Amino acid sequence: MLKKGGKFLAVTIYDKPCKAIKVYKLMNRLFPTIINYKPIKLVKTLNKARFKILRASLYKLPTIITVASNGPPKNK
């Protein structure tokens, strides 16, 4: 739960075809209790919850860093 105007940050795996994802999926099949691979559509989910997406970046690794806000802070 966030205060009004709070920010949410998540680092997630970007599910795109590449060697790193193939290795990650294989590791999940071999070691499902250690490596958990369940992709979610984070930006879509946050948009549905009416969060404003402030940044969604893709880096060299198949990762997305997403920062979202639930609106401007309440005036006191």
C-alpha positions as a printed Julia matrix, in Angstrom:
76×3 Matrix{Float64}:
  0.0     0.0     0.0
  1.33    3.44   -0.92
  0.53    6.86    0.44
 -1.06    9.18   -2.09
  1.79   10.36   -4.3
  3.92    7.38   -3.32
  6.25    5.7    -5.8
  6.56    2.03   -6.65
  9.74    0.53   -8.1
 10.12   -2.95   -9.54
 12.91   -4.73  -11.37
 11.49   -7.5   -13.53
 12.66   -9.82  -16.27
 11.69   -8.81  -19.78
 10.27  -11.86  -21.54
 11.82  -11.57  -24.97
 13.59  -14.22  -27.0
 17.29  -14.13  -26.12
 19.96  -16.45  -24.72
 19.62  -15.13  -21.17
 15.88  -15.88  -21.08
 16.42  -19.36  -22.53
 18.98  -20.08  -19.79
 16.65  -18.66  -17.13
 13.73  -20.83  -18.35
 15.98  -23.9   -18.37
 17.16  -23.17  -14.83
 13.53  -22.82  -13.76
 12.72  -26.25  -15.18
 15.76  -27.81  -13.48
 15.48  -25.96  -10.16
 11.88  -24.72   -9.78
 12.2   -24.17   -6.03
 15.2   -21.86   -6.51
 14.51  -20.1    -9.84
 10.96  -18.84  -10.3
  9.97  -17.87  -13.83
  6.46  -16.46  -14.06
  6.37  -13.45  -16.38
  3.77  -10.78  -15.68
  2.72   -7.77  -17.7
  3.71   -5.28  -15.01
  3.16   -2.02  -16.91
 -0.25   -3.23  -18.12
 -1.18   -4.31  -14.59
 -0.08   -0.97  -13.1
 -2.0     0.95  -15.77
 -5.12   -1.06  -14.92
 -4.66   -0.06  -11.28
 -4.49    3.58  -12.46
 -0.81    4.09  -11.68
  1.08    6.63  -13.74
  4.17    5.0   -15.26
  7.12    7.32  -14.71
  9.82    5.18  -16.3
 10.14    1.77  -17.91
 13.67    1.1   -19.12
 15.27   -1.84  -20.84
 18.96   -2.41  -20.17
 21.45   -4.82  -21.78
 20.26   -7.61  -19.5
 16.68   -8.68  -20.19
 15.4    -6.49  -17.36
 12.92   -3.68  -17.06
 13.09   -1.14  -14.25
  9.62    0.32  -13.73
  8.79    3.29  -11.53
  5.14    4.18  -11.07
  3.25    6.73   -9.0
 -0.29    6.62   -7.65
 -0.82   10.34   -8.18
  0.21   13.64   -6.64
  0.65   13.84   -2.85
 -2.32   15.01   -0.77
 -2.12   18.6     0.46
 -1.88   18.78    4.25
